[in-house]
Amino acid sequence: MDMTVETERLRLRVHTLDDFPAIRDLWGNPEVTRFIGGTPRGEEDSWLKFLRMAGHWHLNGYGFWAVEERQSGRIIGELGFADFKRNMTPTPSIVPEMGWAFDPEFQGKGYAIEAAKAAIEWGEAKWPGERMSCIITAENKPSVRLAEKIGFIRSAATEYHGDEVFLLFREPSA
């Protein structure tokens, strides 16, 4: 299965080493991490996250893509699927778990929904008939709205690492 997905404005592709500075800057941005862990990540933590995403592709055949704006070639975020083996109740034990993060400069332009719809189409081809899950911090209203626009439905409110989160599921398309 092809690991690159293209839309009219975006390219979702596996990370390369050249992407690390953009990913480091993304995860070092307090606006990005406000609802994802709460603290900007330094270079070391960003590197470990970067390696985790590469490891997903290598070991599982899926992971998070670098989301590249085709016109400029800039990395504007990350989006994809993972198995984080989360220790929470209830558990999003349904794999794949979907997630995303976008540079604030590129938010509000429809990029996230464009990328998410393309990723879901890819995911449904990879896992036909399978449910998808995601967890989102309850305060992260823009991400909750995005999840609902792409078909996720809130299943439960719970706690994860001290934050109130929503566990959401998406049924496969008919």
C-alpha positions as CSV (number, residue, x, y, z in Angstrom):
1,M,0.0,0.0,0.0
2,D,1.3,3.4,-1.0
3,M,2.5,5.4,2.0
4,T,2.1,8.8,0.4
5,V,-1.3,10.4,0.1
6,E,-1.9,13.6,-2.0
7,T,-4.8,16.0,-2.0
8,E,-5.3,19.1,-4.0
9,R,-3.2,21.2,-1.7
10,L,-1.3,18.7,0.5
11,R,1.1,15.8,0.5
12,L,1.0,13.4,3.4
13,R,4.3,11.5,3.4
14,V,6.5,9.6,5.7
15,H,9.0,11.8,7.6
16,T,12.5,12.2,6.4
17,L,15.5,13.4,8.5
18,D,15.2,16.8,6.8
19,D,11.8,17.2,8.4
20,F,13.1,17.2,11.9
21,P,13.7,21.0,12.3
22,A,10.1,21.7,11.2
23,I,8.8,19.0,13.6
24,R,10.9,20.2,16.4
25,D,9.5,23.7,15.9
26,L,6.0,22.4,15.7
27,W,6.2,20.5,19.0
28,G,8.2,23.4,20.6
29,N,5.3,25.8,19.9
30,P,3.2,26.5,23.1
31,E,0.0,26.9,21.0
32,V,0.4,23.4,19.5
33,T,1.1,21.7,22.9
34,R,-1.4,23.7,24.9
35,F,-3.9,20.8,24.6
36,I,-1.4,18.0,23.8
37,G,0.7,17.5,27.0
38,G,0.5,21.1,28.0
39,T,4.2,21.9,27.7
40,P,6.3,22.7,24.7
41,R,8.8,20.0,23.9
42,G,12.5,20.6,23.7
43,E,14.8,19.2,21.1
44,E,15.3,15.9,22.9
45,D,11.6,15.2,23.5
46,S,10.8,16.3,19.9
47,W,13.5,13.9,18.6
48,L,12.0,11.0,20.6
49,K,8.5,11.8,19.3
50,F,10.0,12.0,15.7
51,L,11.6,8.5,16.1
52,R,8.4,7.1,17.5
53,M,6.6,8.2,14.4
54,A,9.3,6.6,12.2
55,G,9.1,3.4,14.3
56,H,5.4,3.1,13.7
57,W,5.9,3.0,10.0
58,H,8.8,0.6,10.2
59,L,7.2,-1.8,12.6
60,N,3.4,-1.5,11.9
61,G,3.2,-0.3,8.3
62,Y,1.3,2.8,9.3
63,G,2.0,5.9,11.4
64,F,1.9,9.7,11.3
65,W,2.6,11.5,8.1
66,A,4.5,14.8,7.7
67,V,1.8,17.1,6.2
68,E,3.4,19.1,3.5
69,E,1.8,22.1,1.7
70,R,2.4,21.2,-1.9
71,Q,2.7,24.8,-3.2
72,S,5.4,25.9,-0.7
73,G,6.9,22.5,0.3
74,R,6.6,23.5,4.0
75,I,5.7,21.0,6.7
76,I,2.5,22.4,8.2
77,G,1.8,19.6,10.7
78,E,1.5,15.9,11.4
79,L,-1.4,13.6,11.1
80,G,-2.0,9.9,11.0
81,F,-2.6,6.7,12.9
82,A,-0.8,5.0,15.8
83,D,-1.0,2.4,18.5
84,F,0.2,4.2,21.6
85,K,-0.7,1.4,24.0
86,R,-2.4,4.0,26.2
87,N,-2.9,3.1,29.8
88,M,-6.3,4.6,30.4
89,T,-9.9,3.5,31.2
90,P,-11.8,3.0,29.0
91,T,-9.0,2.2,26.6
92,P,-8.9,3.2,23.0
93,S,-7.7,-0.3,22.3
94,I,-9.2,-0.1,18.9
95,V,-6.4,0.3,16.5
96,P,-5.9,2.5,14.6
97,E,-6.0,5.6,16.8
98,M,-6.0,8.8,14.8
99,G,-4.3,12.0,15.8
100,W,-3.1,15.4,14.4
101,A,-1.3,18.6,15.1
102,F,-0.9,21.6,12.9
103,D,1.2,24.7,12.9
104,P,-1.0,27.6,14.1
105,E,0.0,29.6,11.0
106,F,-1.8,27.1,8.9
107,Q,-4.9,26.6,11.0
108,G,-8.3,27.9,9.9
109,K,-7.5,27.2,6.2
110,G,-9.2,23.9,5.8
111,Y,-5.9,22.0,5.7
112,A,-6.7,19.8,8.7
113,I,-10.0,18.5,7.4
114,E,-8.5,18.0,3.9
115,A,-5.7,16.0,5.4
116,A,-7.9,14.1,7.8
117,K,-10.4,13.0,5.1
118,A,-7.5,11.8,2.9
119,A,-6.0,9.9,5.8
120,I,-9.4,8.3,6.7
121,E,-9.8,7.2,3.0
122,W,-6.3,5.6,3.2
123,G,-7.1,4.0,6.6
124,E,-10.3,2.5,5.4
125,A,-8.5,0.9,2.5
126,K,-5.8,-0.5,4.9
127,W,-8.3,-1.6,7.6
128,P,-11.6,-2.3,5.8
129,G,-14.6,-2.5,8.2
130,E,-12.5,-1.4,11.2
131,R,-13.5,1.3,13.7
132,M,-11.0,4.1,14.4
133,S,-10.5,5.9,17.7
134,C,-9.0,9.2,18.9
135,I,-8.6,10.9,22.2
136,I,-8.8,14.7,22.5
137,T,-8.4,16.9,25.6
138,A,-11.9,18.2,26.4
139,E,-10.7,21.8,26.3
140,N,-9.5,21.4,22.7
141,K,-12.7,22.5,21.1
142,P,-11.2,23.0,17.6
143,S,-9.9,19.4,17.5
144,V,-13.2,18.0,18.9
145,R,-15.0,19.9,16.1
146,L,-12.6,18.5,13.5
147,A,-13.1,14.9,14.8
148,E,-16.9,15.3,14.7
149,K,-16.7,16.7,11.1
150,I,-14.8,13.6,10.0
151,G,-17.3,11.2,11.6
152,F,-16.0,10.6,15.1
153,I,-18.6,10.4,17.9
154,R,-17.8,11.0,21.6
155,S,-18.0,7.7,23.5
156,A,-16.7,8.6,26.9
157,A,-15.2,11.3,29.0
158,T,-12.2,10.1,31.0
159,E,-8.8,11.1,32.3
160,Y,-5.4,10.7,30.7
161,H,-2.2,11.9,32.3
162,G,-4.2,14.2,34.6
163,D,-6.3,15.8,31.8
164,E,-9.9,15.3,31.1
165,V,-10.2,13.8,27.6
166,F,-12.9,12.6,25.3
167,L,-12.6,9.1,23.8
168,L,-14.2,9.2,20.3
169,F,-14.8,6.4,17.8
170,R,-15.5,6.4,14.1
171,E,-17.5,3.6,12.5
172,P,-16.3,2.5,9.0
173,S,-17.9,4.0,6.0
174,A,-20.7,1.9,4.5
